Amino acid sequence: MNIGQVIADRDYAIIPTDSVRYTLDKMADFQLAQLPVIKDDLFLGLLSYETLAEHANVDDSIEQADVTYQQVHVYDTQHIYDAILFFQIHQVDILPVLDDEHSYLGAVTPLDLIIALSQTMSIHQPGGIVVLEMGHNDNALSHIAHIVESDNAQILNSYVQASSDSSRLEVTIKINKSDISSIVAAFLRHDYTIKATYNDENSHDNSRDRYEQLMNYINM
């Protein structure tokens, strides 16, 4: 999903002839510390509350206040992960979205990205979650998918995260079944380390203990 698909339909932008008072009121209404400034649909920059709060005459226009703009923006063709990174790096409340001609298309907020991510990550779909821990060389998503599909289930989404130990990875998968005890047992049979499970209807059955008891019985 690219950023252009999650642009918020809100009138965030101000223009240089708007007054300082109007701009501050608009920031308060939206509860934002920055607003994008545009002129003839072209993006001039982000204007911050801190910059305006220092100006004595609130009836002056933005251009009369001779303020400095932050040159922070993203393009509509970038992935939403880029927007998340920009929010982290620049610590802003809003990100203007531009096209290739530097024209202002709209803006996104962290809440807009959370809503978009909840859709792409199947948050609202029921299912169980399994967190696997493995070495870098063991991260074969095709094999993980095969184990899940062998239980007549499907992976709704997955993501990989490096753990505090740089030699290990955490692979989190969401499966379209709430009862994932048989899938957990299958992972254990294939020597995967189960770090955690969530939303499992039978999570209190302790699948690992039952699997180990079965193996001990077979080996007797």
Sequence and secondary structure as in RCSB ss.txt:
>XXXX:A:sequence
MNIGQVIADRDYAIIPTDSVRYTLDKMADFQLAQLPVIKDDLFLGLLSYETLAEHANVDDSIEQADVTYQQVHVY
DTQHIYDAILFFQIHQVDILPVLDDEHSYLGAVTPLDLIIALSQTMSIHQPGGIVVLEMGHNDNALSHIAHIVES
DNAQILNSYVQASSDSSRLEVTIKINKSDISSIVAAFLRHDYTIKATYNDENSHDNSRDRYEQLMNYINM
>XXXX:A:secstr
 BGGGG B S   B TTSBHHHHHHHHHHHT SEEEEEETTEEEEEEEHHHHHT S TTSBHHHHT   B   EE
TTSBHHHHHHHHHHH  S EEEE TT BEEEEE HHHHHHHHHHHTTTTS  EEEEEEEEGGG  HHHHHHHHHT
TT  EEEEEEEE SSTTEEEEEEEES S  HHHHHHHHHTT EEEEEES TTGGG HHHHHHHHHHHHT 
